[in-house]
Amino acid sequence: MTEVEPNRTQERPPHLRRHAGQAVVPVFFISDSTGISAETLGNALLIQFPDVHFERKLFPFVSTLEEARRVVGVLDAAAEGPVTPLAFSTLASIELRDVLRRTTCPLIDFFDRHLPQVESVLGREAMHVAARLHGLGDVKRYNHRMSAIEYAIEHDDGQSLRALDKADVILLGPSRCGKTPTSMYLALQHGLFVANYPLVEDDFDSTDLPVPVRAYRRRCFGVVTTAERLSQVRQQRRPNSRYASPEQCAHELRLAEALMRAHHVPSTSSANKSVEEIATIIMQTIHHRSRQ
């Protein structure tokens, strides 16, 4: 491990050094579709620089040469500014990528960097067709995801107990622990049928799991958080109420966690995790169970 000598400032690129502590780096995401992939891949790199402030701008659905030239104009204008910008691209079209390469802005082209290696490994040439990842693509898979989203909406917050036997996952936890965004993400990104069942005080009168989900214990997964975080979230919904008090939050979390341990229901805390991280943990648990 490289050590930094005390009382010395690490060297930074000139454009950052001039604005030490205040530099805002313009970042652009360019895509021929929704931009989800460009943002996800780019942000996965940017998150490694927590002390740098970024100003992000998305250019989705870039599908013509004229639109690509317009983007280049914006990038070139930014490159003339006091802070060097950065651009990430997932354009699939060779023609559009050729236009984008003319920019003076530093450009990270995910297709240009990685597609040739994939072509080499597979021994065939890629189609270079735009908008295949988040477009309709496989219609059967798309329709399945739409059905999963409808199921998640119907079964959000215990609104419906119909067809729980169809659930791939049943999320358990006190109200406002992050179950709803997790269930929607799992439905949209992975096509999972997810039911969201909130644990309330009546559920803690028994040492058993709530009756509606008791038969589906192996499909249950707990989502909890910290009492402090839960109180903050509930305060936004019901300010200065017993429901939002730190004592009530701590009480519900303590009983919920005890219930999950007693019935061997796996769980995770949403306090310091993103929805993507929670979803990945759930997916790993499902995969592990399927192999047992």
C-alpha distance (Angstrom), angle and dihedral (degrees) to the residues before:
residue distance angle dihedral
M1 . . .
T2 3.80 . .
E3 3.77 113.8 .
V4 3.80 124.7 -148.6
E5 3.78 115.3 -136.8
P6 3.81 112.6 -116.7
N7 3.80 120.6 -102.0
R8 3.78 92.4 19.7
T9 3.78 126.7 113.1
Q10 3.78 116.9 -130.2
E11 3.77 114.3 -116.9
R12 3.78 113.3 -103.0
P13 3.81 132.1 -172.2
P14 3.84 110.1 -82.9
H15 3.79 94.8 -108.7
L16 3.81 91.3 54.1
R17 3.79 95.3 41.1
R18 3.82 91.4 57.1
H19 3.80 89.3 55.7
A20 3.79 98.4 35.5
G21 3.79 111.1 175.7
Q22 3.82 93.0 3.6
A23 3.80 105.8 54.1
V24 3.79 114.6 131.7
V25 3.78 112.0 -163.5
P26 3.82 115.5 -151.5
V27 3.81 109.5 -131.5
F28 3.80 124.5 -170.3
F29 3.80 128.7 -164.4
I30 3.81 115.5 -160.1
S31 3.78 122.3 -167.5
D32 3.78 141.2 161.5
S33 3.80 88.7 -143.0
T34 3.81 134.9 29.0
G35 3.80 95.3 -41.2
I36 3.79 93.7 -124.3
S37 3.80 92.9 123.6
A38 3.80 94.8 45.6
E39 3.80 91.4 49.3
T40 3.79 94.0 44.9
L41 3.80 94.8 49.3
G42 3.79 94.4 40.4
N43 3.78 94.8 47.0
A44 3.80 90.4 48.3
L45 3.81 85.8 64.4
L46 3.81 97.5 38.7
I47 3.79 93.0 52.9
Q48 3.79 87.3 68.6
F49 3.82 87.8 71.0
P50 3.82 103.7 59.4
D51 3.81 94.0 162.0
V52 3.81 92.7 59.0
H53 3.81 120.7 83.9
F54 3.80 116.8 -139.9
E55 3.80 132.0 -162.7
R56 3.80 107.0 -154.7
K57 3.81 128.9 -155.7
L58 3.78 126.4 179.4
F59 3.82 126.5 -148.5
P60 3.83 105.1 -169.0
F61 3.82 129.0 179.6
V62 3.81 96.1 24.1
S63 3.80 98.2 170.3
T64 3.83 108.1 146.8
L65 3.78 136.0 59.3
E66 3.80 89.6 -118.5
E67 3.81 91.5 55.4
A68 3.80 90.8 47.0
R69 3.82 90.9 52.0
R70 3.80 89.9 49.5
V71 3.80 89.9 53.9
V72 3.80 90.5 49.0
G73 3.80 88.7 54.3
V74 3.81 90.8 54.6
L75 3.80 92.0 46.6
D76 3.80 93.0 48.3
A77 3.82 91.1 49.8
A78 3.80 89.7 51.6
A79 3.79 90.6 48.5
E80 3.81 89.0 60.0
G81 3.79 90.8 58.4
P82 3.82 127.4 96.9
V83 3.83 93.8 -96.5
T84 3.78 121.9 56.2
P85 3.83 108.8 -119.6
L86 3.78 128.8 -143.9
A87 3.81 129.8 -143.2
F88 3.80 132.3 -162.3
S89 3.78 121.6 -162.7
T90 3.80 136.1 -170.1
L91 3.81 96.2 175.2
A92 3.80 108.4 148.4
S93 3.82 99.1 -166.8
I94 3.80 113.6 94.7
E95 3.82 90.8 -148.2
L96 3.81 93.1 53.3
R97 3.78 91.8 45.3
D98 3.81 90.4 51.5
V99 3.82 89.1 55.8
L100 3.80 92.3 46.8
R101 3.81 92.4 51.9
R102 3.81 89.3 65.6
T103 3.79 91.6 72.4
T104 3.78 120.4 108.2
C105 3.81 88.8 -142.2
P106 3.83 115.7 101.9
L107 3.80 104.5 -99.9
I108 3.79 131.1 -161.3
D109 3.80 107.4 -162.3
F110 3.80 107.9 -167.8
F111 3.80 93.2 -167.9
D112 3.79 94.5 47.6
R113 3.80 92.5 49.2
H114 3.80 100.0 44.9
L115 3.82 111.7 18.0
P116 3.84 95.5 75.3
Q117 3.81 90.1 56.1
V118 3.81 91.4 50.1
E119 3.82 90.1 48.8
S120 3.80 89.6 50.8
V121 3.79 93.6 50.8
L122 3.82 93.9 45.9
G123 3.79 93.6 41.8
R124 3.78 94.3 -133.1
E125 3.79 139.0 89.5
A126 3.80 121.3 -101.2
M127 3.81 120.3 -118.7
H128 3.84 94.0 -124.7
V129 3.79 88.8 -147.8
A130 3.79 119.8 157.5
A131 3.79 128.6 -121.5
R132 3.79 98.4 12.7
L133 3.81 99.2 131.3
H134 3.81 100.7 56.9
G135 3.78 98.6 19.9
L136 3.82 123.7 92.8
G137 3.80 91.8 -79.4
D138 3.82 105.1 149.4
V139 3.81 101.0 26.1
K140 3.80 92.9 -160.9
R141 3.81 91.4 53.9
Y142 3.82 91.1 45.0
N143 3.81 92.3 52.2
H144 3.80 89.9 48.0
R145 3.81 90.6 54.8
M146 3.79 91.0 49.4
S147 3.82 89.7 52.0
A148 3.81 89.2 49.1
I149 3.82 90.8 53.0
E150 3.81 91.3 49.9
Y151 3.80 89.5 49.9
A152 3.83 92.0 49.7
I153 3.83 91.2 50.5
E154 3.81 92.6 48.4
H155 3.81 92.8 47.7
D156 3.80 97.5 41.3
D157 3.80 116.3 131.8
G158 3.82 92.7 -4.7
Q159 3.81 93.0 -63.3
S160 3.79 92.0 140.9
L161 3.80 132.7 24.9
R162 3.79 92.5 -175.5
A163 3.81 116.9 125.5
L164 3.80 96.5 0.4
D165 3.80 86.0 154.9
K166 3.81 87.2 71.6
A167 3.82 93.2 57.9
D168 3.79 117.3 112.7
V169 3.80 88.9 -165.0
I170 3.80 134.3 14.7
L171 3.79 112.3 -158.4
L172 3.80 115.0 -148.2
G173 3.78 128.6 -170.2
P174 3.79 145.2 104.9
S175 3.79 117.2 -62.7
R176 3.84 116.9 -76.1
C177 3.80 97.3 18.7
G178 3.82 93.7 123.9
K179 3.79 102.1 -89.3
T180 3.82 96.5 130.8
P181 3.83 99.1 55.7
T182 3.80 89.4 42.8
S183 3.80 93.0 52.5
M184 3.81 91.9 47.5
Y185 3.80 92.1 48.4
L186 3.81 92.4 49.7
A187 3.79 90.2 49.7
L188 3.80 96.0 46.4
Q189 3.79 99.6 40.2
H190 3.80 102.2 30.8
G191 3.80 105.1 21.2
L192 3.82 92.7 -123.2
F193 3.79 121.1 157.4
V194 3.80 102.2 -127.8
A195 3.80 128.9 -175.8
N196 3.79 119.6 -162.7
Y197 3.80 114.9 -149.4
P198 3.83 117.7 -178.3
L199 3.79 117.9 -147.1
V200 3.81 111.5 -132.9
E201 3.80 131.4 -177.6
D202 3.82 93.4 -90.8
D203 3.80 88.9 60.4
F204 3.80 90.1 60.6
D205 3.82 93.7 58.5
S206 3.79 87.3 83.7
T207 3.79 130.7 49.3
D208 3.81 89.1 -137.7
L209 3.75 126.8 85.9
P210 3.83 114.5 -94.1
V211 3.80 110.7 -75.3
P212 3.85 96.5 -115.7
V213 3.83 92.9 57.8
R214 3.80 100.2 29.9
A215 3.80 94.4 99.5
Y216 3.82 91.0 50.7
R217 3.81 100.4 53.3
R218 3.81 93.3 134.8
R219 3.80 89.8 57.3
C220 3.80 93.7 51.2
F221 3.79 123.5 104.8
G222 3.79 124.9 179.4
V223 3.80 126.3 -133.5
V224 3.80 115.4 -166.6
T225 3.80 136.1 157.6
T226 3.79 139.4 -173.8
A227 3.80 122.6 -64.7
E228 3.80 90.3 -121.0
R229 3.79 94.1 52.6
L230 3.80 93.5 43.1
S231 3.80 91.1 51.1
Q232 3.81 91.1 51.1
V233 3.81 91.8 52.1
R234 3.79 94.0 45.5
Q235 3.80 92.0 48.0
Q236 3.80 87.7 64.5
R237 3.78 90.0 55.6
R238 3.82 101.5 37.5
P239 3.82 110.5 11.3
N240 3.81 118.0 -150.4
S241 3.80 93.1 -1.2
R242 3.79 129.2 137.1
Y243 3.80 86.3 -116.8
A244 3.82 89.5 62.8
S245 3.80 99.0 39.5
P246 3.82 116.6 119.3
E247 3.81 89.6 -126.3
Q248 3.80 93.5 54.8
C249 3.81 92.0 45.1
A250 3.80 91.9 50.1
H251 3.82 90.3 47.5
E252 3.82 94.1 51.9
L253 3.80 93.4 44.6
R254 3.79 92.3 49.3
L255 3.81 92.6 51.9
A256 3.82 93.0 42.6
E257 3.79 93.1 51.6
A258 3.82 91.2 47.2
L259 3.82 90.4 51.0
M260 3.81 91.6 50.4
R261 3.80 92.8 48.5
A262 3.80 91.7 48.8
H263 3.79 91.9 54.7
H264 3.81 97.0 36.1
V265 3.79 92.8 -116.0
P266 3.83 108.8 162.4
S267 3.78 115.3 -128.8
T268 3.79 144.3 175.6
S269 3.78 136.4 -161.8
S270 3.79 120.0 -112.1
A271 3.83 92.1 -162.4
N272 3.79 95.7 96.3
K273 3.80 102.6 15.0
S274 3.78 133.8 87.7
V275 3.80 121.3 -127.8
E276 3.80 88.0 -106.0
E277 3.80 91.8 55.3
I278 3.81 93.1 47.7
A279 3.81 90.6 48.7
T280 3.80 91.5 50.3
I281 3.81 91.4 52.1
I282 3.81 89.8 50.6
M283 3.80 91.8 48.0
Q284 3.81 90.4 51.1
T285 3.80 90.1 50.8
I286 3.81 91.6 50.8
H287 3.79 90.4 49.0
H288 3.80 91.7 49.1
R289 3.81 92.4 49.4
S290 3.80 92.3 48.8
R291 3.79 89.3 58.4
Q292 3.80 94.5 51.8
